[in-house]
Amino acid sequence: MDVSQAAADDGPTQFPELNLILQELTERARSILDDNFVGAYLQGSFAVGDPDIHSDCDFLIPVHRPITAGQETGLRALHDEFPARREHWAQHLEGSYPLASELRTLRGMGRNWLYIDHGWREMQWSTHCNTDVVRWSLRECGVTLAGPAPGTLVDKVPGAVLQARMRTYAEEFLPGMFTWIGFDIAWAQRYAVTTFCRILHTIETGRVTSKKAALLWARDNLDARWSALIQQVIDDRSRGWDPGEPPRTGSVEQTLIFADYAKARATDPQLRAAIVDRLNEGEHLFGPGQPRRPNDDQ
């Protein structure tokens, strides 16, 4: 068995092609960054758990010092090349090049890191990966491709920090999602239900879990009236992204009501009981001041 085949078969993921892509990414990034290279790591689904062929591959490659102009040029050329290749996983890389000192603590949040979005060829300076959730995932579950153990790079993120963030995110999620996708696509309906399940799981546990694990937890632990909706999303996960696939009949309406339920459950406990009572009486909480689906006016 040659070296490349061994790397493919024995790599950090269950996908041999992806293992070779990650080995190439790590080696070429190290070459470009030289002694500025700290390490290379997986976070997201390939660290937290339950990745599949529809997952993005989320990476972090920290640097000791600010990236120089020459290094940025080299990294931009590298990430311009990957999505143009025929390999499936070359088109599904997403990640950032954080400054190690900013990555270490939550005080570094808000700083822009050089970032490549899933499927994009042009890098941008973005806070996309500069979050408490990414730090927790890297420290607690991160997969090392090269460099020191991730726990040595990131300070512990308290569960209370994640819980507070998810309470805010419960309100922010749908308005943000509706800026780039609508419920006329089935994937978006599944994504919304899954995200609210992950939000509620983190509020309950102070941890980050996989999409599949959050759905199973929600099906078995939330109000039984949501079991059918959550099971529909579990059953349809394998369908992946298809921009031409409409949502199942009735699923969008149920998802919007579930969103109200999730936001109510995520609020201050003193308010939760009253809001849930209103939902039980059949009142839908999406009012004039809240976002509506993009197609509502069409």
C-alpha distance (Angstrom), angle and dihedral (degrees) to the residues before:
residue distance angle dihedral
M1 . . .
D2 3.80 . .
V3 3.81 124.1 .
S4 3.79 95.4 -103.3
Q5 3.81 92.7 51.0
A6 3.80 90.7 49.1
A7 3.80 90.2 51.1
A8 3.79 90.4 49.8
D9 3.79 94.4 49.4
D10 3.80 99.1 38.7
G11 3.80 100.1 37.8
P12 3.79 130.0 120.5
T13 3.82 97.3 -87.2
Q14 3.81 137.8 48.2
F15 3.82 90.6 -113.0
P16 3.83 114.3 84.2
E17 3.80 92.9 -162.4
L18 3.79 91.6 53.2
N19 3.81 91.2 48.3
L20 3.80 90.0 57.9
I21 3.81 91.5 46.6
L22 3.81 90.7 51.1
Q23 3.78 91.8 48.3
E24 3.80 89.5 51.6
L25 3.81 92.8 45.8
T26 3.80 91.3 50.8
E27 3.80 95.1 47.0
R28 3.80 95.4 45.4
A29 3.81 93.6 44.8
R30 3.81 89.8 49.8
S31 3.80 89.9 50.4
I32 3.81 92.5 50.4
L33 3.81 95.1 44.7
D34 3.82 96.3 39.0
D35 3.82 109.5 179.3
N36 3.82 90.5 -1.4
F37 3.82 89.3 72.2
V38 3.82 113.8 105.4
G39 3.80 100.9 173.9
A40 3.79 145.8 -65.5
Y41 3.80 125.5 -106.2
L42 3.78 143.4 174.1
Q43 3.79 121.3 -131.3
G44 3.80 130.0 162.5
S45 3.82 119.9 50.0
F46 3.80 95.2 -14.7
A47 3.80 89.0 58.1
V48 3.81 105.1 30.2
G49 3.79 93.3 44.0
D50 3.81 150.5 -103.5
P51 3.82 100.0 62.0
D52 3.77 117.5 173.3
I53 3.78 139.7 177.0
H54 3.83 90.0 -76.8
S55 3.83 94.2 55.5
D56 3.77 126.3 105.3
C57 3.80 115.0 -127.1
D58 3.81 106.0 -123.8
F59 3.79 117.4 -160.1
L60 3.79 139.8 174.9
I61 3.81 124.1 -156.7
P62 3.84 107.7 -174.8
V63 3.80 122.3 -157.0
H64 3.79 131.5 -152.4
R65 3.80 96.1 -137.6
P66 3.81 136.5 19.2
I67 3.79 110.9 -68.6
T68 3.80 111.6 -99.9
A69 3.79 123.9 -130.7
G70 3.79 90.8 -106.3
Q71 3.79 92.9 49.3
E72 3.80 91.3 48.7
T73 3.80 90.3 52.1
G74 3.79 90.5 52.2
L75 3.81 93.8 47.8
R76 3.79 91.9 47.6
A77 3.80 90.2 53.0
L78 3.81 90.5 48.7
H79 3.80 94.4 51.9
D80 3.79 92.8 41.8
E81 3.80 87.6 60.0
F82 3.81 102.3 47.5
P83 3.85 100.5 65.4
A84 3.81 91.3 48.7
R85 3.79 91.5 61.8
R86 3.80 125.4 95.6
E87 3.81 97.5 -123.3
H88 3.79 112.5 105.2
W89 3.80 95.1 -134.5
A90 3.80 94.6 47.4
Q91 3.81 85.0 68.7
H92 3.81 95.6 48.8
L93 3.81 105.5 58.1
E94 3.80 119.3 121.8
G95 3.76 127.9 172.2
S96 3.79 153.9 108.0
Y97 3.79 142.7 -110.6
P98 3.82 102.7 -133.1
L99 3.78 125.7 -170.0
A100 3.81 102.9 -112.3
S101 3.80 94.1 -132.5
E102 3.82 90.3 54.7
L103 3.79 93.0 44.9
R104 3.80 93.6 54.4
T105 3.81 99.5 71.9
L106 3.78 140.0 21.4
R107 3.80 87.8 -111.0
G108 3.79 86.1 78.4
M109 3.79 92.9 63.9
G110 3.78 114.9 117.5
R111 3.82 94.1 39.0
N112 3.79 118.1 121.6
W113 3.80 118.4 -119.2
L114 3.80 127.7 -168.8
Y115 3.81 102.3 -94.7
I116 3.79 139.8 -177.2
D117 3.79 117.9 -156.2
H118 3.78 122.9 -141.9
G119 3.79 109.3 -78.7
W120 3.79 94.8 -1.4
R121 3.80 125.3 125.8
E122 3.80 98.0 -160.9
M123 3.79 119.7 72.7
Q124 3.79 122.2 -142.9
W125 3.80 138.3 -169.2
S126 3.78 104.2 -107.7
T127 3.81 145.5 153.5
H128 3.83 89.9 -136.0
C129 3.82 95.6 116.8
N130 3.80 95.3 28.9
T131 3.80 96.7 97.4
D132 3.78 140.7 118.6
V133 3.81 90.1 -116.2
V134 3.82 92.6 55.9
R135 3.81 91.2 48.1
W136 3.82 91.8 50.0
S137 3.80 91.7 46.9
L138 3.80 92.6 48.8
R139 3.80 95.3 47.1
E140 3.79 97.8 41.5
C141 3.82 102.0 33.1
G142 3.81 108.6 8.6
V143 3.81 119.6 141.4
T144 3.80 115.5 -138.1
L145 3.80 116.5 -135.3
A146 3.82 92.4 168.7
G147 3.79 136.2 -14.8
P148 3.80 136.4 34.8
A149 3.80 123.8 -24.2
P150 3.82 110.6 -74.0
G151 3.79 91.4 -124.2
T152 3.80 88.3 68.5
L153 3.82 91.7 57.0
V154 3.81 102.3 48.3
D155 3.80 130.0 48.7
K156 3.80 117.8 -130.6
V157 3.80 114.5 -79.8
P158 3.83 109.7 -143.1
G159 3.79 116.5 -126.0
A160 3.80 89.0 -127.3
V161 3.81 89.2 63.1
L162 3.81 91.3 54.7
Q163 3.81 91.6 45.8
A164 3.81 92.4 52.0
R165 3.79 91.0 47.6
M166 3.80 92.2 51.3
R167 3.81 92.3 50.8
T168 3.78 88.0 57.7
Y169 3.80 93.4 41.0
A170 3.80 91.1 54.1
E171 3.82 87.6 68.3
E172 3.80 96.1 38.5
F173 3.78 100.3 45.5
L174 3.82 104.9 80.0
P175 3.82 95.8 41.4
G176 3.79 88.5 51.4
M177 3.79 93.8 45.7
F178 3.80 92.3 50.3
T179 3.82 90.1 60.0
W180 3.81 90.5 69.8
I181 3.81 108.7 19.8
G182 3.80 139.5 20.1
F183 3.78 136.7 -149.1
D184 3.80 91.8 -103.2
I185 3.84 85.2 90.1
A186 3.81 118.0 69.4
W187 3.80 92.8 -141.3
A188 3.81 90.4 62.9
Q189 3.81 92.2 54.6
R190 3.79 91.0 51.6
Y191 3.81 91.4 44.7
A192 3.80 91.9 52.7
V193 3.80 94.8 50.6
T194 3.80 91.2 45.4
T195 3.79 93.1 49.6
F196 3.79 93.7 50.3
C197 3.81 89.5 49.7
R198 3.81 89.9 52.4
I199 3.81 90.8 47.7
L200 3.80 92.0 52.4
H201 3.80 92.8 44.9
T202 3.80 91.7 53.6
I203 3.81 91.5 47.5
E204 3.79 88.5 51.4
T205 3.82 97.8 44.7
G206 3.81 109.3 19.6
R207 3.80 88.7 -126.5
V208 3.80 138.5 101.2
T209 3.79 117.4 -120.3
S210 3.78 137.5 178.4
K211 3.78 124.6 -83.2
K212 3.80 92.4 -111.3
A213 3.81 94.0 47.0
A214 3.81 91.9 48.4
L215 3.80 91.7 51.2
L216 3.79 92.3 49.8
W217 3.81 91.4 46.9
A218 3.81 91.5 49.3
R219 3.80 93.4 47.3
D220 3.79 91.0 52.8
N221 3.82 100.1 37.6
L222 3.80 110.8 31.3
D223 3.79 125.9 77.7
A224 3.82 108.2 -55.9
R225 3.80 92.0 -123.5
W226 3.83 88.2 75.8
S227 3.80 95.5 52.6
A228 3.81 95.6 93.7
L229 3.82 93.6 48.4
I230 3.80 92.5 48.2
Q231 3.79 92.1 45.3
Q232 3.82 89.3 52.3
V233 3.81 89.1 56.4
I234 3.81 91.6 46.5
D235 3.80 90.8 50.3
D236 3.82 92.9 47.4
R237 3.83 98.4 45.0
S238 3.78 91.4 98.5
R239 3.81 91.3 60.3
G240 3.80 91.3 76.6
W241 3.78 124.8 -177.2
D242 3.80 117.2 -12.8
P243 3.83 114.3 154.9
G244 3.80 89.8 -163.2
E245 3.80 96.5 55.0
P246 3.84 114.2 101.7
P247 3.80 119.9 -148.3
R248 3.77 120.4 -95.5
T249 3.82 114.9 -89.2
G250 3.79 110.4 -83.6
S251 3.81 94.5 4.2
V252 3.81 95.7 108.3
E253 3.80 93.3 52.2
Q254 3.81 90.5 48.6
T255 3.80 90.7 47.0
L256 3.81 92.6 53.8
I257 3.81 90.7 50.7
F258 3.81 89.7 46.4
A259 3.81 88.4 52.2
D260 3.81 89.0 56.5
Y261 3.80 89.9 49.3
A262 3.82 92.3 48.9
K263 3.79 93.1 48.5
A264 3.79 90.2 48.7
R265 3.79 91.5 50.1
A266 3.80 90.1 49.0
T267 3.81 95.4 52.6
D268 3.78 129.5 92.4
P269 3.83 108.0 -59.8
Q270 3.81 90.7 -122.7
L271 3.80 89.8 62.3
R272 3.80 98.7 36.2
A273 3.80 99.6 79.0
A274 3.80 94.0 51.8
I275 3.81 93.4 48.0
V276 3.79 93.3 47.5
D277 3.82 89.3 50.0
R278 3.81 88.9 55.7
L279 3.80 90.3 50.6
N280 3.80 90.8 48.9
E281 3.80 88.4 54.5
G282 3.80 88.9 56.8
E283 3.82 98.8 -104.3
H284 3.81 113.2 147.1
L285 3.79 111.2 -144.3
F286 3.79 98.9 -151.9
G287 3.78 100.0 109.0
P288 3.81 134.4 174.3
G289 3.79 92.4 -80.1
Q290 3.80 94.1 54.7
P291 3.80 129.4 79.8
R292 3.76 120.5 -91.0
R293 3.76 128.8 -156.3
P294 3.82 112.3 -78.3
N295 3.82 92.6 -115.7
D296 3.82 96.8 50.0
D297 3.81 92.1 99.4
Q298 3.80 95.2 44.3
